[in-house]
Amino acid sequence: AFSLFNFDSYLTNIFFTIIVVSIIAILINFVLKNMNTFNKYQFFAWHIVIGGAIANLIDRIINGRVLDFIVIHYENIYFPAIFNFADIFISL
């Protein structure tokens, strides 16, 4: 999220891709095991977190990094991070 772990190193990207795939698998397993205990808002929230993580994973696999393209600013005051829609979903 927010351009963290953007490296040009091929091995570093493979390492983080493996970590992200593992975390996504853990999250999906958690949601599947606890699906009956979630209310509809929690169920939706977990799905947008997982969806955002998968979107960033796809970006990392296709481009070798996560592309961030949203910059928020007012005059000369900038939000301290550049981000993408996947980051928004993960943060929600």
Long-range contacts (C-beta under 8 A, 24 or more apart in sequence): 1-56, 1-83, 1-86, 1-87, 1-90, 1-91, 2-68, 2-81, 2-82, 2-83, 2-87, 3-66, 3-68, 3-81, 3-82, 3-83, 6-65, 6-66, 7-65, 8-64, 8-65, 10-64, 13-60, 13-64, 13-65, 16-60, 17-57, 17-60, 17-61, 20-53, 20-56, 20-57, 20-60, 21-57, 23-53, 24-50, 24-53, 24-54, 24-57, 27-53, 45-92, 48-89, 48-90, 48-92, 49-89, 49-90, 49-92, 51-86, 51-89, 52-85, 52-86, 52-87, 52-88, 52-89, 52-90, 53-86, 53-90, 55-84, 55-85, 55-86, 55-89, 56-84, 56-86, 56-87, 56-90, 59-84, 59-86
